[in-house]
Structure formats: C-alpha cells, structure tokens
Amino acid sequence: MKPLNILGLIVLFIGIFILIGFWLYKFFESTEIPLIIRGGIIAIILGVIIILISLIRERLKEKKL
C-alpha cells in the first residue's frame, strides 16, 4: 500500500471511532432504553468489529506471504 493510502485509512478510522464513541456515550446516557437492549446492541457491534479486525489481519498475512 502507498503511504498516502495508509494515511487516508488512518484518518478515516479515527473519524469513525470518534463518531462511534460519541454515539456510545449518548446511547448509554439515555435512560429510556432498557439495559438488556443496550448490552445486546453493544455485543453485536463488538462482534462485528472483532470479525472485521480478524479478516483484515488475515488478508494482510496472505499478502505478505
């Protein structure tokens, strides 16, 4: 990958993490949503993030071989 592409991806992910962090803050600040629903949504989001990270790592390992 070119350095400019890497920089663009880093900035993109920083922006995404900032937005997700703000959304999570507002999500947990709300008392209208039951705790079990909040926990379920967070578990789904974390599961998707873990799967995406593992797929990215796998693809990067394949390219290095």
Secondary structure, DSSP 4 states (H G I P E B T S, - for coil): --HHHHHHHHHHHHHHHHHHHHHHHHHHH-SSS-HHHHHHHHHHHHHHHHHHHHHHHHHHHHHH-
